[in-house]
Amino acid sequence: MSDMTRSSITNGIWLCRNCHGQIDRDEAQFPPELLFAWRKEHEDWVLRELGTRGEQMRHDLEMSRYPFLEGCPAIVQRIALDRPTGWEWRLAAELLRHLNGPQFKRLKNLQSGQTYKPLPRVQLEDFIDFIVERTHVMGSLLGPLVSILHRLTDSFGAPGVAGDAEEIYDCCVLMRDILVTAVDHEEILSFTQVPEEGEALRDLLLNALGQNLIKLAEFPDTLDSLIALIGTDHGGTYENPHTVTHIVTFDLPNDFDKSFNRELKRFERLI
């Protein structure tokens, strides 16, 4: 977390000296989620007991703008409401962590061999159809993912123009859906019983997609690094903004096509 993010009002909670010290010394007992819950409950109490009718109406109006964030962590809602500097990047980073965290956990558990799901056996006569379907899934996911990333960048807004919170949320949900399908695909490849003659062909596809998609887990940290540039001498100006390019490379082993075709011919000879 950058100094600017740490000291922003979105990350603030006001306490007496004793409670302040106690919380700083015991992060396990006082995690951020609890502090944000305290803050929200107290702000609701202040509004209910001390706020004017006009202030309550203003609060209700602000909350009505973000019904799609209901159920999201408190930090996500605070960012959307407070709109601190760089809020678009912060909102995307926290949404991606919230929505994609479970999917990356599934993928890492799968890659480490710490999960299992019983799936039916593919018969020899159906094996080629199984492989064709899996390769079709692999090829069909990358195109939409690239489009979503470009759309997410556009949703941040041009320099000096506020972004679109709902558009940011929609892009993050779409990315989550891509990851769900991708991890399902990897589980199907890993746990479907295939004929012995086709194991080598199946093994070539194992983790070919997953090892690339895991790179997206770093994207929220990349957005955090952009936020850390705010307020620093990064060389950009309003007329000539500093541009940051983040490239995610999706690739297969250099000899993948050759190996795949060789194993496909070998399978055809065996049957």
FENPESUL-V981643 format. One record per residue. N is the residue number from 1. SS is DSSP state (A for helix, B for strand, O for the rest). PHI is phi in degrees with one decimal (999 if undefined). Layout:
N & SS & PHI
N & SS & PHI
This chain:
1 & O & 999
2 & O & -72.5
3 & A & -59.7
4 & A & -65.8
5 & A & -66.8
6 & A & -64.0
7 & O & -93.9
8 & O & -74.1
9 & A & -62.3
10 & A & -62.5
11 & A & -99.3
12 & O & -96.7
13 & O & -146.3
14 & O & -103.4
15 & O & -136.3
16 & O & -73.1
17 & A & -60.8
18 & A & -64.5
19 & A & -66.6
20 & A & -56.4
21 & A & -65.7
22 & A & -63.4
23 & A & -66.4
24 & A & -65.7
25 & A & -85.3
26 & O & -136.1
27 & O & -67.8
28 & O & -64.5
29 & O & -81.6
30 & O & -127.4
31 & O & -70.6
32 & A & -54.4
33 & A & -59.5
34 & A & -67.7
35 & A & -63.4
36 & A & -66.5
37 & A & -64.9
38 & A & -58.9
39 & A & -61.9
40 & A & -63.1
41 & A & -62.1
42 & A & -69.2
43 & A & -63.3
44 & A & -64.6
45 & A & -65.0
46 & A & -59.3
47 & A & -64.5
48 & A & -70.8
49 & A & -92.0
50 & A & -118.0
51 & O & -75.8
52 & O & -79.3
53 & A & -61.7
54 & A & -64.8
55 & A & -68.0
56 & A & -66.2
57 & A & -65.0
58 & A & -61.7
59 & A & -62.1
60 & A & -62.1
61 & A & -66.2
62 & A & -62.4
63 & A & -67.0
64 & A & -68.7
65 & O & -75.2
66 & O & -128.4
67 & A & -63.1
68 & A & -70.4
69 & A & -92.6
70 & O & -62.6
71 & O & 93.4
72 & O & -81.7
73 & O & -56.8
74 & A & -59.0
75 & A & -63.1
76 & A & -64.0
77 & A & -66.0
78 & A & -63.7
79 & A & -61.2
80 & A & -65.8
81 & A & -75.8
82 & A & -78.6
83 & O & 48.3
84 & O & -67.6
85 & O & -56.1
86 & O & 76.2
87 & A & -61.5
88 & A & -60.7
89 & A & -68.4
90 & A & -64.8
91 & A & -62.1
92 & A & -63.2
93 & A & -60.9
94 & A & -71.5
95 & A & -65.4
96 & A & -63.7
97 & A & -64.0
98 & A & -67.5
99 & A & -79.8
100 & A & -97.0
101 & A & -52.0
102 & A & -61.7
103 & A & -71.7
104 & A & -66.6
105 & A & -65.5
106 & A & -58.0
107 & A & -66.0
108 & A & -66.0
109 & A & -62.7
110 & A & -66.1
111 & A & -65.1
112 & O & -90.1
113 & O & 72.9
114 & O & -108.8
115 & O & -147.8
116 & O & -152.9
117 & O & -142.1
118 & O & -68.5
119 & O & -131.2
120 & O & -68.5
121 & B & -82.8
122 & O & -92.7
123 & O & -74.8
124 & A & -55.7
125 & A & -70.8
126 & A & -104.3
127 & A & -66.2
128 & A & -62.5
129 & A & -61.5
130 & A & -62.6
131 & A & -66.1
132 & A & -61.5
133 & A & -63.2
134 & A & -66.1
135 & A & -68.3
136 & A & -66.0
137 & A & -61.5
138 & A & -58.3
139 & A & -72.3
140 & A & -85.1
141 & A & -85.3
142 & A & -70.3
143 & A & -58.8
144 & A & -60.4
145 & A & -63.5
146 & A & -60.9
147 & A & -63.2
148 & A & -64.1
149 & A & -63.3
150 & A & -65.8
151 & A & -64.8
152 & A & -62.8
153 & A & -59.7
154 & A & -64.8
155 & A & -68.6
156 & O & -71.3
157 & O & 89.6
158 & O & -71.3
159 & O & -52.4
160 & O & 84.7
161 & O & -116.6
162 & O & -64.8
163 & O & -80.5
164 & O & -113.3
165 & A & -61.7
166 & A & -68.1
167 & A & -65.9
168 & A & -59.4
169 & A & -61.9
170 & A & -59.9
171 & A & -64.3
172 & A & -66.4
173 & A & -65.7
174 & A & -62.1
175 & A & -65.1
176 & A & -57.9
177 & A & -64.6
178 & A & -61.4
179 & A & -65.4
180 & A & -58.2
181 & A & -63.3
182 & A & -66.6
183 & A & -69.7
184 & A & -57.5
185 & A & -59.6
186 & A & -66.1
187 & A & -66.3
188 & A & -60.7
189 & A & -63.6
190 & A & -73.7
191 & A & -109.5
192 & O & -73.1
193 & B & -76.9
194 & O & -119.6
195 & O & -59.1
196 & A & -57.1
197 & A & -65.6
198 & A & -106.3
199 & A & -62.0
200 & A & -64.1
201 & A & -67.5
202 & A & -62.7
203 & A & -63.2
204 & A & -64.8
205 & A & -84.8
206 & O & -58.0
207 & O & 67.4
208 & O & -62.3
209 & O & -83.6
210 & A & -61.9
211 & A & -66.6
212 & A & -87.1
213 & A & -67.0
214 & A & -62.6
215 & A & -64.3
216 & A & -69.3
217 & A & -62.9
218 & A & -82.7
219 & A & -61.4
220 & A & -58.3
221 & A & -65.6
222 & A & -64.2
223 & A & -64.2
224 & A & -61.2
225 & A & -67.2
226 & A & -68.2
227 & A & -61.0
228 & A & -65.9
229 & A & -77.1
230 & O & -63.3
231 & O & 82.1
232 & O & -107.3
233 & O & -84.7
234 & O & -92.8
235 & O & 90.7
236 & O & -92.6
237 & O & -129.5
238 & O & -61.5
239 & O & -74.9
240 & O & -132.2
241 & O & -63.3
242 & O & -73.8
243 & O & -105.6
244 & O & -112.6
245 & O & -111.4
246 & O & -114.9
247 & O & -111.6
248 & O & -108.9
249 & O & -96.1
250 & O & -106.2
251 & O & -143.6
252 & O & -119.0
253 & O & -53.3
254 & O & -55.8
255 & O & -101.5
256 & A & -61.1
257 & A & -60.0
258 & A & -63.4
259 & A & -66.6
260 & A & -63.4
261 & A & -64.2
262 & A & -64.5
263 & A & -70.7
264 & A & -65.5
265 & A & -64.5
266 & A & -63.4
267 & A & -62.3
268 & A & -62.7
269 & A & -69.7
270 & A & -67.2
271 & O & -98.3
